[in-house]
Amino acid sequence: MQKIILAGNPNTGKTTLFNTLSHSREHASNWHGVTISVKEKPIKFEKEEYMLCDIPGLYSLGGYSFEEKLAIEYLEKNKDAVVVCLLDANNLRRNLFLALELKERVPNLLLAINMAKEIKGLNKEKLEELLGLKIFLIDARKRKSLSGLLEEIKNMSIQKPAAKKETPKEEFLIAKFEKRCADSFKTIDSVLDKSGYKTKGFYGESRADKILLNPVLSFVIFACVMGFIFFLTFGSVGSFLSGFVSDVFEKIFTLVMNWLQTFVKSEVVLKFIKEGVFGGALTILTFMPQIMLLFFCLNFLEDIGYLSRVALMFDGVFKKIGLTGRSAFSLIMGFGCTTTAVLTTRNLDNDKLRKRTAILLPFMTCSAKLPIFAVICSAFFTKHKALMVFIFYMLSILLMILVALIMKGMGKQTEETFMLELPKYRFPNMKKICLNAMGSAIDFFIRVGGVLLLSSMVVFLLYNFSFNLSFVPLSGEKSILEVVANLLKHIFTPLGFGTTGAVIAIISGLIAKEMVVSSLAIVNGVMAGGLAESLLLTSSPVHFSPLSAISFLVFILLYPPCMSAFFAMKREVGLKCALKSFFLQLSIAYVMSALVYWMGRLGLGNLWWLDIIIFLALAIFVFLVVKYSKRRKTIYSLETIKCQRCKEKCHGDNII
């Protein structure tokens, strides 16, 4: 089967084109390192079958990073493939550097200029003549604009061009980076000038960045943006949608249960279906709207180009704590799923940086914890639910910074290079954002739903059956989980929630954080919709006071992530590092939860100490921002980095 390889710089639209041609929903982003593996999918065009391949973005064939090396190796192994090099119409000068390199190495090469309508005056025919390559003007989001490109791919796959002379890799690198780097850009400038290509300023430049990237205002704006997202997700909109979904599915499940009671007479089976099966399903369905809202907001910020600015603004802080702005990509993804975020750390070239980032990732509160915060904050902090969730998130970020500083002081530091391309601000593609948010939510549901349902059934069986396999509500014996939890509950008594039910929820959360809510619901014998009210009742097996609820949430916020994240960390950075992260999170969670609880006890139940914590957290945050946010006014472009290697001086480039 003929392969079609999509190559190009990051942020040129490769993954978008891949999705359009293959009808896929792969995550497309505007920063380097999102695509960390080769994606392949068969497609059909005029009854012909092809294998479409999306390789990671690369700036040159010099192999600067892990994903670039991966892309180069894939190109080397598939020399007979048709390679489509995507170019961003707004950034042709830099993109053409890779295109000229590919021209020397790839026999079947086509150029596709994406978002071509955004520039005027480009003479495509002249550019084709000067480069000696066929060029197609496309919009990667619209299949109609791709017909000419697909037709040419078909023609090239039929022909069998003569293989080009192989150039040894070492000789090629020396030729490119030590002798011809500056000349390549002189050639590109000449070609673009003769083709009528003109752009204003440098790529990604915007007046808005004077405010959004201001050393102090940028962090204030970021805090406000995140606060608004939490208000939207956990405030009136998210609560209304979750309540509506909960009511609808609870009525459906009630009707199904009434129907089942006419056929099933066993109390054990009915209780198992109601609490173990329907209870687990309702738990995840109830909070799907809030999860979708969170993904929608993050996709929106990413699509307009703001998240790349967030990585840049945190680079100054991160360098002071032993990380780089590139670590921000993994950390931001940690808000979605810790397991996925751990996989992205393979993009970090330095082993110490990769391990340090992986250890810090569990501090980024994953979306699986959202239902826990939503339920407990709905019960105890109804009027300030969104504010409380925001405070918990900020607490985890500040602790991450503190731990990073300690780790930096304990180890030897190495100089890290951070290269970032700022995308242009664009009006968001709402269809793409909605599809991505829905796809992320569905992926979350598929990935978590099966595990949650199975775990919910297991917890039900362990909580309702004894070691003698007798049904606890009828026999009166202690269940398997109760026996285990009773042995451990004294450990959690100093934290304010040393009850059997709370310990069961914590143990279940080590398997999957989504299990915490369903476990609490099973122990209290209620559906997910009535869990918040049951936590307020002293007659319930699991109940909290406002103080113990905060202590419990602090522990849930900071204790180790699920088993899938642990095994992902073991695979990426080794067992020793994974165990170090596990016990570090467990220790910090215990100490912080105890600190919060006993500060509250000393305050005789008043939460005045919470105001002090908030004030101190904000003070530390402002201090770190003012001290460590010094940033250069310029961003090194790819040409500058390459020229530093060959010690040549490139002309005409904006070094910002």
C-alpha positions as CSV (number, residue, x, y, z in Angstrom):
1,M,0.0,0.0,0.0
2,Q,1.4,3.4,-1.0
3,K,2.3,5.6,1.9
4,I,1.6,9.3,2.1
5,I,3.7,11.1,4.7
6,L,2.6,14.5,6.0
7,A,5.7,16.4,7.0
8,G,6.4,20.0,8.1
9,N,7.2,22.4,10.9
10,P,5.0,22.3,14.0
11,N,1.9,24.5,13.7
12,T,1.5,24.2,9.9
13,G,-1.7,22.1,10.0
14,K,-0.3,18.6,9.5
15,T,-2.7,16.9,12.1
16,T,-5.6,19.0,10.8
17,L,-5.0,17.8,7.3
18,F,-4.6,14.2,8.6
19,N,-8.0,14.5,10.3
20,T,-9.6,16.0,7.2
21,L,-8.4,13.3,4.9
22,S,-8.9,10.3,7.2
23,H,-12.0,11.6,9.1
24,S,-10.2,11.2,12.3
25,R,-10.2,13.3,15.5
26,E,-6.5,13.3,16.5
27,H,-5.6,16.1,18.8
28,A,-4.3,19.1,16.8
29,S,-2.4,21.8,18.6
30,N,-0.3,24.9,17.9
31,W,2.8,24.0,19.8
32,H,5.8,21.8,19.4
33,G,5.7,18.3,20.8
34,V,2.0,17.4,20.8
35,T,2.4,14.7,18.1
36,I,4.9,12.4,19.8
37,S,4.4,9.3,17.6
38,V,3.7,8.5,14.0
39,K,-0.1,8.2,13.3
40,E,-1.2,5.9,10.5
41,K,-4.6,5.4,9.0
42,P,-5.8,3.9,5.6
43,I,-7.7,6.2,3.3
44,K,-9.4,5.8,-0.1
45,F,-9.3,8.1,-3.1
46,E,-10.9,7.2,-6.4
47,K,-10.9,3.5,-5.4
48,E,-7.2,3.5,-4.6
49,E,-6.1,2.8,-1.1
50,Y,-3.3,4.7,0.6
51,M,-1.7,4.7,4.1
52,L,-1.8,8.2,5.4
53,C,1.0,8.9,8.0
54,D,1.3,12.0,10.3
55,I,4.8,12.3,11.6
56,P,5.8,14.6,14.4
57,G,6.7,18.2,13.5
58,L,10.3,18.9,12.7
59,Y,12.2,22.1,12.0
60,S,15.1,20.5,10.1
61,L,16.6,17.2,9.2
62,G,19.3,17.8,11.8
63,G,17.4,16.0,14.6
64,Y,17.1,18.6,17.2
65,S,14.7,16.8,19.6
66,F,13.2,13.4,20.3
67,E,10.2,13.8,18.0
68,E,12.4,15.3,15.2
69,K,14.6,12.2,15.3
70,L,11.6,10.0,15.3
71,A,10.2,11.8,12.2
72,I,13.6,11.6,10.4
73,E,14.0,7.9,11.0
74,Y,10.5,7.3,9.7
75,L,11.3,9.2,6.5
76,E,14.5,7.2,6.1
77,K,12.6,3.9,6.4
78,N,10.0,5.0,3.8
79,K,12.0,6.4,0.9
80,D,9.4,5.4,-1.6
81,A,6.5,7.2,0.1
82,V,4.9,10.4,-1.3
83,V,5.9,13.2,1.1
84,V,3.6,16.2,1.4
85,C,5.5,19.0,3.1
86,L,3.1,21.5,4.6
87,L,4.0,25.2,4.7
88,D,2.2,27.9,6.7
89,A,1.3,30.7,4.4
90,N,2.2,33.3,7.1
91,N,5.6,31.8,7.7
92,L,7.0,30.6,4.4
93,R,10.6,31.8,5.1
94,R,11.2,29.5,8.0
95,N,9.1,26.6,6.6
96,L,11.0,26.6,3.3
97,F,14.2,25.7,5.1
98,L,12.9,22.2,5.8
99,A,11.3,22.0,2.3
100,L,14.8,22.6,0.7
101,E,16.3,19.9,2.9
102,L,13.6,17.4,2.0
103,K,14.1,18.3,-1.7
104,E,17.6,16.9,-1.5
105,R,16.6,13.7,0.3
106,V,13.1,12.8,-0.9
107,P,12.3,11.6,-4.4
108,N,8.5,12.1,-4.2
109,L,8.0,15.5,-2.7
110,L,5.0,17.9,-2.9
111,L,4.5,21.3,-1.2
112,A,1.2,22.4,0.2
113,I,0.7,25.9,1.4
114,N,-1.9,26.0,4.1
115,M,-4.1,29.0,4.9
116,A,-3.1,30.5,1.6
117,K,-6.0,32.9,1.6
118,E,-4.4,34.8,4.4
119,I,-1.7,36.3,2.2
120,K,-1.9,38.3,-1.0
121,G,0.4,38.8,-3.9
122,L,2.1,35.4,-4.0
123,N,2.8,34.1,-7.5
124,K,2.4,30.4,-7.1
125,E,3.6,29.6,-10.6
126,K,6.8,31.6,-10.2
127,L,7.5,30.0,-6.8
128,E,7.0,26.5,-8.4
129,E,9.5,27.5,-11.2
130,L,12.1,28.8,-8.8
131,L,11.9,25.8,-6.4
132,G,11.4,23.1,-9.0
133,L,8.5,21.6,-7.0
134,K,4.8,21.4,-7.5
135,I,2.9,23.6,-5.0
136,F,-0.8,23.4,-4.0
137,L,-2.7,26.1,-2.2
138,I,-5.0,24.5,0.4
139,D,-7.0,24.9,3.5
140,A,-6.3,21.9,5.7
141,R,-9.8,22.2,7.3
142,K,-11.7,21.9,4.0
143,R,-11.6,18.8,1.9
144,K,-12.8,20.6,-1.3
145,S,-9.4,22.5,-1.5
146,L,-7.5,19.2,-1.5
147,S,-8.7,17.6,-4.7
148,G,-5.7,18.8,-6.8
149,L,-3.3,17.6,-4.2
150,L,-4.9,14.2,-4.0
151,E,-4.9,13.9,-7.8
152,E,-1.1,14.6,-8.0
153,I,-0.5,12.1,-5.2
154,K,-2.3,9.5,-7.3
155,N,-0.2,10.4,-10.3
156,M,3.1,10.2,-8.3
157,S,2.2,6.9,-6.8
158,I,1.7,5.4,-10.2
159,Q,5.1,6.7,-11.5
160,K,8.4,5.2,-10.3
161,P,10.9,8.0,-10.2
162,A,14.6,7.2,-10.1
163,A,16.0,7.1,-6.6
164,K,18.2,10.1,-5.7
165,K,21.8,9.8,-4.7
166,E,22.1,9.0,-1.1
167,T,24.0,11.4,1.1
168,P,25.6,10.1,4.3
169,K,23.9,11.5,7.3
170,E,27.1,12.9,8.9
171,E,28.1,14.5,5.6
172,F,24.7,16.0,5.2
173,L,24.6,17.5,8.6
174,I,28.0,19.0,8.2
175,A,27.0,20.5,4.8
176,K,23.9,21.9,6.1
177,F,24.8,23.3,9.5
178,E,28.4,24.2,9.0
179,K,28.6,25.4,5.4
180,R,25.2,26.2,3.9
181,C,22.9,27.4,6.6
182,A,23.2,31.2,5.9
183,D,23.3,30.6,2.2
184,S,20.0,28.6,2.4
185,F,18.2,31.6,3.9
186,K,19.7,33.9,1.4
187,T,18.3,31.7,-1.3
188,I,14.9,31.5,0.4
189,D,14.8,35.3,0.7
190,S,15.6,35.7,-3.0
191,V,12.9,33.2,-4.1
192,L,10.2,34.7,-1.9
193,D,11.1,38.2,-3.1
194,K,10.8,37.2,-6.8
195,S,7.5,35.4,-6.0
196,G,5.9,38.6,-4.6
197,Y,5.7,37.2,-1.1
198,K,5.5,39.8,1.6
199,T,4.5,39.7,5.3
200,K,4.3,42.4,8.0
201,G,6.6,42.0,11.0
202,F,7.6,38.6,12.3
203,Y,5.4,35.6,12.6
204,G,3.0,35.6,15.6
205,E,3.6,39.3,16.4
206,S,0.6,41.0,18.0
207,R,0.0,44.2,19.9
208,A,-2.0,42.2,22.4
209,D,1.2,40.5,23.6
210,K,2.3,43.8,25.2
211,I,-0.4,43.2,27.8
212,L,-0.8,39.4,27.7
213,L,3.0,38.8,28.0
214,N,3.7,41.7,30.4
215,P,6.0,40.3,33.2
216,V,3.4,41.0,35.9
217,L,0.0,41.5,34.2
218,S,0.3,38.2,32.3
219,F,0.1,36.2,35.5
220,V,-2.8,38.3,36.8
221,I,-4.6,37.7,33.5
222,F,-3.9,34.0,33.6
223,A,-5.3,33.7,37.1
224,C,-8.4,35.6,36.1
225,V,-8.8,33.4,33.0
226,M,-8.5,30.2,35.0
227,G,-10.8,31.6,37.7
228,F,-13.4,32.3,35.0
229,I,-13.0,28.7,33.7
230,F,-13.6,27.3,37.1
231,F,-16.6,29.6,37.7
232,L,-18.1,28.4,34.4
233,T,-17.3,24.8,35.0
234,F,-18.4,24.5,38.7
235,G,-20.7,27.5,38.9
236,S,-24.3,28.0,37.6
237,V,-23.7,26.7,34.1
238,G,-21.8,23.5,35.0
239,S,-24.1,22.8,38.0
240,F,-27.2,23.3,36.0
241,L,-26.1,20.9,33.2
242,S,-24.9,18.3,35.6
243,G,-28.1,18.5,37.6
244,F,-30.2,18.2,34.4
245,V,-28.2,15.1,33.2
246,S,-28.4,13.6,36.7
247,D,-32.2,14.0,36.9
248,V,-32.7,12.6,33.4
249,F,-30.6,9.5,33.9
250,E,-31.8,8.9,37.4
251,K,-35.4,8.8,36.1
252,I,-34.4,6.4,33.3
253,F,-32.6,4.1,35.8
254,T,-35.6,4.2,38.2
255,L,-37.9,3.1,35.3
256,V,-35.5,0.3,34.4
257,M,-35.3,-0.8,38.0
258,N,-39.1,-0.8,38.4
259,W,-39.3,-3.0,35.3
260,L,-36.6,-5.3,36.5
261,Q,-38.3,-5.9,39.8
262,T,-41.1,-7.6,38.0
263,F,-38.7,-10.3,36.8
264,V,-35.9,-10.3,39.3
265,K,-36.9,-11.2,42.9
266,S,-33.4,-11.5,44.4
267,E,-32.6,-8.6,46.8
268,V,-28.9,-9.2,46.2
269,V,-29.1,-9.0,42.4
270,L,-31.4,-5.9,42.5
271,K,-29.1,-4.1,45.0
272,F,-26.1,-5.0,42.8
273,I,-27.7,-3.6,39.7
274,K,-28.9,-0.4,41.4
275,E,-25.8,0.5,43.4
276,G,-23.0,-1.4,41.6
277,V,-24.0,-1.0,38.0
278,F,-26.4,2.0,37.7
279,G,-24.7,3.9,40.5
280,G,-21.3,3.7,38.8
281,A,-22.8,4.6,35.4
282,L,-24.6,7.6,36.9
283,T,-21.5,8.8,38.6
284,I,-19.6,9.4,35.4
285,L,-22.7,10.5,33.4
286,T,-23.5,13.2,35.9
287,F,-20.2,15.0,35.6
288,M,-19.7,14.6,31.9
289,P,-21.1,18.1,31.2
290,Q,-18.6,19.7,33.6
291,I,-15.7,17.7,32.0
292,M,-16.9,18.7,28.6
293,L,-17.0,22.4,29.7
294,L,-13.4,22.2,31.0
295,F,-12.1,20.6,27.7
296,F,-14.1,23.2,25.7
297,C,-12.4,26.1,27.6
298,L,-8.9,24.6,27.2
299,N,-9.4,23.9,23.5
300,F,-10.8,27.4,23.0
301,L,-7.7,29.0,24.7
302,E,-5.4,26.7,22.6
303,D,-7.2,27.5,19.3
304,I,-6.9,31.2,19.7
305,G,-3.1,30.8,20.5
306,Y,-3.2,31.7,24.2
307,L,-1.8,28.5,25.7
308,S,1.5,28.9,23.8
309,R,1.8,32.3,25.5
310,V,1.2,30.6,28.8
311,A,4.1,28.3,28.2
312,L,6.3,31.3,27.3
313,M,5.3,33.4,30.3
314,F,6.0,30.5,32.7
315,D,9.4,29.8,31.1
316,G,11.1,32.5,33.2
317,V,9.6,31.0,36.4
318,F,10.3,27.4,35.4
319,K,13.9,28.0,34.7
320,K,14.3,29.2,38.2
321,I,12.8,26.0,39.6
322,G,14.8,23.7,37.4
323,L,12.3,23.3,34.5
324,T,11.8,25.0,31.1
325,G,8.8,26.4,29.3
326,R,8.7,23.2,27.3
327,S,7.7,21.4,30.6
328,A,4.7,23.6,30.6
329,F,3.2,21.6,27.8
330,S,3.2,18.4,29.8
331,L,2.1,20.2,33.0
332,I,-0.9,21.8,31.2
333,M,-1.9,18.4,29.8
334,G,-1.8,17.2,33.4
335,F,-5.1,19.1,34.0
336,G,-6.7,16.7,31.5
337,C,-5.1,13.3,32.4
338,T,-1.9,12.5,34.3
339,T,-1.3,9.3,32.3
340,T,-1.4,11.2,29.0
341,A,0.7,14.0,30.3
342,V,3.4,11.5,31.5
343,L,3.7,10.1,28.0
344,T,4.5,13.6,26.6
345,T,7.6,13.9,28.9
346,R,9.4,11.7,26.3
347,N,9.8,14.9,24.3
348,L,12.1,16.3,26.8
349,D,15.7,15.6,25.7
350,N,17.4,15.8,29.1
351,D,16.9,12.7,31.3
352,K,16.9,14.7,34.5
353,L,14.4,17.2,33.2
354,R,12.2,14.4,32.0
355,K,12.2,12.7,35.5
356,R,11.7,16.0,37.3
357,T,8.7,16.9,35.2
358,A,7.2,13.4,35.6
359,I,7.5,13.6,39.4
360,L,5.8,17.0,39.4
361,L,2.9,16.1,37.1
362,P,0.6,14.6,39.8
363,F,0.4,18.0,41.4
364,M,-1.6,19.1,38.3
365,T,-5.1,18.2,39.3
366,C,-6.5,15.9,36.6
367,S,-10.1,16.0,35.4
368,A,-10.9,12.7,37.1
369,K,-10.9,14.6,40.4
370,L,-13.5,17.1,39.3
371,P,-16.5,15.0,40.3
372,I,-15.0,14.7,43.9
373,F,-14.6,18.4,44.2
374,A,-18.0,19.1,42.7
375,V,-19.9,16.7,45.1
376,I,-18.2,17.7,48.3
377,C,-18.1,21.5,47.6
378,S,-21.8,21.3,46.5
379,A,-22.6,19.9,50.0
380,F,-20.5,22.2,52.2
381,F,-19.6,25.3,50.2
382,T,-22.7,25.8,48.0
383,K,-22.3,29.6,47.5
384,H,-18.5,29.5,47.0
385,K,-18.1,26.2,45.2
386,A,-16.2,27.6,42.2
387,L,-13.9,29.7,44.5
388,M,-13.1,26.7,46.7
389,V,-12.2,24.6,43.7
390,F,-10.0,27.4,42.3
391,I,-8.2,27.7,45.7
392,F,-7.5,23.9,45.7
393,Y,-6.0,24.1,42.2
394,M,-3.8,27.1,43.1
395,L,-2.7,25.3,46.2
396,S,-1.5,22.3,44.2
397,I,0.4,24.5,41.7
398,L,2.1,26.4,44.5
399,L,3.2,23.1,46.2
400,M,4.5,21.9,42.8
401,I,6.6,25.1,42.6
402,L,7.9,24.6,46.1
403,V,8.8,20.9,45.5
404,A,10.5,21.8,42.2
405,L,12.6,24.4,44.1
406,I,13.6,21.8,46.6
407,M,14.5,19.3,43.9
408,K,16.5,21.9,42.1
409,G,18.6,22.6,45.2
410,M,19.2,18.8,45.7
411,G,20.5,18.1,42.2
412,K,23.1,19.3,39.7
413,Q,21.6,21.6,37.1
414,T,22.1,21.4,33.3
415,E,21.4,24.2,30.8
416,E,18.3,23.5,28.8
417,T,17.2,25.1,25.5
418,F,13.6,26.2,25.1
419,M,12.4,26.9,21.6
420,L,8.8,28.1,21.1
421,E,6.9,29.3,18.1
422,L,4.2,31.8,19.0
423,P,1.2,31.2,16.7
424,K,-0.8,34.1,15.3
425,Y,-4.0,35.0,17.2
426,R,-6.9,33.6,15.2
427,F,-10.6,33.6,15.5
428,P,-11.4,30.2,17.0
429,N,-12.9,27.5,14.9
430,M,-16.0,26.7,17.0
431,K,-16.8,23.5,15.1
432,K,-13.3,22.2,15.7
433,I,-13.4,23.2,19.4
434,C,-16.7,21.6,20.0
435,L,-15.7,18.4,18.2
436,N,-12.4,18.3,20.1
437,A,-14.2,18.8,23.4
438,M,-16.7,16.2,22.6
439,G,-14.0,13.8,21.4
440,S,-12.0,14.4,24.6
441,A,-15.1,13.8,26.7
442,I,-16.0,10.7,24.8
443,D,-12.4,9.4,25.0
444,F,-12.5,10.2,28.8
445,F,-15.8,8.3,29.1
446,I,-14.6,5.3,27.1
447,R,-11.2,5.2,28.9
448,V,-12.7,5.7,32.3
449,G,-16.2,4.4,31.9
450,G,-15.3,0.7,31.7
451,V,-12.8,0.9,34.5
452,L,-15.2,2.8,36.6
453,L,-18.1,0.5,36.0
454,L,-16.0,-2.6,36.7
455,S,-14.4,-1.0,39.8
456,S,-17.8,0.1,41.0
457,M,-19.1,-3.5,40.8
458,V,-15.9,-4.8,42.6
459,V,-16.3,-2.3,45.4
460,F,-20.0,-3.2,45.8
461,L,-19.1,-6.9,46.1
462,L,-16.2,-6.2,48.5
463,Y,-18.4,-3.9,50.6
464,N,-21.5,-6.2,50.7
465,F,-19.8,-9.6,51.1
466,S,-17.8,-10.9,54.0
467,F,-14.7,-13.2,53.8
468,N,-17.2,-16.1,54.2
469,L,-18.9,-14.9,51.0
470,S,-22.2,-14.1,52.9
471,F,-24.3,-11.1,52.1
472,V,-23.6,-8.6,54.8
473,P,-27.0,-6.9,55.0
474,L,-28.6,-10.3,55.8
475,S,-25.8,-11.9,57.8
476,G,-24.7,-8.9,59.8
477,E,-21.0,-9.7,59.4
478,K,-18.3,-7.2,58.5
479,S,-17.6,-6.9,54.8
480,I,-14.1,-7.5,53.2
481,L,-13.6,-3.8,52.7
482,E,-14.7,-2.9,56.2
483,V,-12.2,-5.3,57.7
484,V,-9.4,-3.8,55.6
485,A,-10.5,-0.2,56.2
486,N,-10.9,-0.7,59.9
487,L,-7.2,-1.7,60.0
488,L,-6.2,1.5,58.2
489,K,-8.7,4.1,59.5
490,H,-6.7,5.0,62.6
491,I,-4.0,6.3,60.3
492,F,-6.4,8.9,59.0
493,T,-7.9,9.8,62.3
494,P,-5.4,12.7,62.8
495,L,-6.6,14.1,59.5
496,G,-10.3,14.3,60.6
497,F,-11.8,11.6,58.4
498,G,-10.8,8.3,60.1
499,T,-14.0,6.5,59.1
500,T,-14.3,3.2,57.3
501,G,-16.2,4.7,54.4
502,A,-13.7,7.5,53.8
503,V,-10.8,5.0,53.8
504,I,-12.7,2.8,51.4
505,A,-13.0,5.7,49.0
506,I,-9.3,6.6,49.3
507,I,-8.3,3.0,48.6
508,S,-10.6,2.9,45.6
509,G,-9.2,6.2,44.3
510,L,-5.7,4.6,44.0
511,I,-7.2,2.4,41.3
512,A,-9.0,5.2,39.6
513,K,-9.9,8.7,41.0
514,E,-13.4,8.4,39.5
515,M,-14.0,5.6,42.0
516,V,-14.0,7.9,45.0
517,V,-17.4,9.3,44.3
518,S,-19.0,6.0,43.4
519,S,-17.4,4.4,46.4
520,L,-18.9,7.1,48.7
521,A,-22.3,6.6,47.1
522,I,-22.1,2.8,47.5
523,V,-21.1,3.1,51.2
524,N,-23.9,5.6,51.9
525,G,-26.4,3.5,49.9
526,V,-27.5,6.4,47.6
527,M,-27.3,7.3,43.9
528,A,-24.7,9.8,42.8
529,G,-27.4,12.6,42.6
530,G,-28.1,12.3,46.4
531,L,-24.6,11.8,47.6
532,A,-24.0,15.5,48.5
533,E,-27.0,15.6,50.8
534,S,-26.0,12.3,52.4
535,L,-22.6,13.6,53.4
536,L,-24.2,16.2,55.6
537,L,-26.2,13.6,57.6
538,T,-24.5,12.3,60.8
539,S,-26.6,9.1,60.3
540,S,-24.7,8.3,57.1
541,P,-21.8,5.9,57.2
542,V,-19.7,8.6,55.6
543,H,-20.3,12.2,56.7
544,F,-18.1,15.2,57.1
545,S,-18.0,18.5,58.9
546,P,-16.9,21.5,56.8
547,L,-13.4,21.2,58.4
548,S,-13.0,17.5,57.8
549,A,-14.4,17.9,54.2
550,I,-11.6,20.4,53.5
551,S,-9.0,18.1,55.0
552,F,-10.4,15.2,52.9
553,L,-10.3,17.3,49.7
554,V,-6.7,18.4,50.4
555,F,-5.7,14.7,50.8
556,I,-7.5,13.8,47.6
557,L,-5.9,16.7,45.8
558,L,-2.4,15.7,46.6
559,Y,-2.3,11.9,47.1
560,P,-0.9,9.7,44.3
561,P,-2.6,9.4,40.9
562,C,-4.3,6.3,39.6
563,M,-2.5,3.1,38.8
564,S,-2.5,3.8,35.0
565,A,-0.5,6.9,35.6
566,F,1.9,5.0,37.9
567,F,2.6,2.4,35.3
568,A,2.9,5.0,32.6
569,M,5.5,6.8,34.8
570,K,7.3,3.4,35.4
571,R,7.5,2.9,31.6
572,E,8.7,6.4,30.8
573,V,11.1,7.2,33.6
574,G,11.7,3.9,35.5
575,L,10.3,2.1,38.5
576,K,12.6,4.0,41.0
577,C,11.3,7.4,39.8
578,A,7.7,6.2,39.8
579,L,8.0,4.9,43.4
580,K,9.7,8.1,44.5
581,S,6.8,10.1,43.0
582,F,4.2,7.8,44.7
583,F,5.6,8.1,48.2
584,L,6.4,11.8,47.8
585,Q,2.7,12.5,46.9
586,L,1.5,10.3,49.8
587,S,3.7,12.1,52.3
588,I,2.8,15.6,51.1
589,A,-0.9,14.7,51.1
590,Y,-0.8,13.4,54.6
591,V,1.2,16.3,56.0
592,M,-0.8,19.0,54.3
593,S,-4.1,17.4,55.2
594,A,-3.0,17.2,58.9
595,L,-1.8,20.8,58.8
596,V,-5.1,22.0,57.4
597,Y,-7.2,20.0,59.9
598,W,-5.2,21.0,63.0
599,M,-5.1,24.6,62.0
600,G,-8.8,24.5,61.8
601,R,-9.1,22.8,65.2
602,L,-6.9,25.4,66.8
603,G,-9.3,28.0,65.3
604,L,-12.1,26.3,67.2
605,G,-13.9,25.3,64.0
606,N,-13.8,28.7,62.4
607,L,-12.2,28.9,58.9
608,W,-10.3,32.1,59.6
609,W,-7.1,30.2,58.9
610,L,-8.3,29.6,55.3
611,D,-8.2,33.3,54.6
612,I,-4.6,33.4,55.9
613,I,-3.6,30.5,53.7
614,I,-5.2,32.2,50.7
615,F,-3.4,35.4,51.5
616,L,0.0,33.7,52.0
617,A,-0.5,31.7,48.7
618,L,-1.2,34.9,46.8
619,A,1.7,36.6,48.4
620,I,4.1,33.8,47.5
621,F,2.6,33.7,44.0
622,V,3.2,37.5,43.5
623,F,6.7,37.2,44.9
624,L,7.6,34.4,42.5
625,V,6.1,36.3,39.6
626,V,7.9,39.6,40.3
627,K,11.3,37.9,41.1
628,Y,11.4,35.3,38.3
629,S,9.4,36.6,35.4
630,K,12.2,38.6,33.8
631,R,12.0,37.8,30.2
632,R,13.9,38.8,27.1
633,K,12.1,41.0,24.7
634,T,12.9,38.6,21.9
635,I,12.4,35.0,21.0
636,Y,15.1,33.0,19.2
637,S,13.8,31.7,15.9
638,L,14.9,28.5,14.3
639,E,17.3,30.2,12.0
640,T,19.1,31.8,14.9
641,I,19.5,28.4,16.7
642,K,20.8,26.8,13.6
643,C,23.2,29.6,13.0
644,Q,24.5,29.3,16.5
645,R,25.5,25.8,15.6
646,C,27.4,26.7,12.4
647,K,28.7,30.0,13.9
648,E,27.4,32.0,10.8
649,K,25.4,35.1,11.0
650,C,22.0,35.1,9.4
651,H,20.6,38.3,8.0
652,G,17.1,39.6,7.9
653,D,15.7,37.5,10.7
654,N,13.7,39.0,13.6
655,I,15.3,37.9,16.8
656,I,12.7,38.8,19.4
